[in-house]
Amino acid sequence: MPRTTERKDHPLSMRLPDADIAMIDRAALLRGRSRTDFVRDAAVRAAEDAVMEAMPIRMSAVGFEAFISTLSGPATPVTEMVDVFRRPAPWETPVGNGEA
């Protein structure tokens, strides 16, 4: 008696212009992935983003009050971020001054 197994993979087919295929193939090559793996990962990531954006955030009344209180309170500087913003931007630093 032959055994039947449930198929876990579902084929997906689409028609794309040559330019799109070329871009996908180039990106997949840069990532060291196959076209299928690259497209699958990109599609799943986009789907997860869409689902997460549509999900409501639920919290208790007490949690919401704490959240609003934190947002309404004074800002606290993050030392590491202050340091980053005090540095000159790369395009503001001299090039070729012999320092390494």
Buried (B, 14 or more C-beta within 10 A) or exposed (E): EEEEEEEEEEEEEEEEEEEEEEEBEEBBEEEEBEEEEBBEEBEEEEEEEEEEEEEEEEEEEEEEEEEEEEEEEEEEEEEEEEEEEEEEEEEEEEEEEEEE
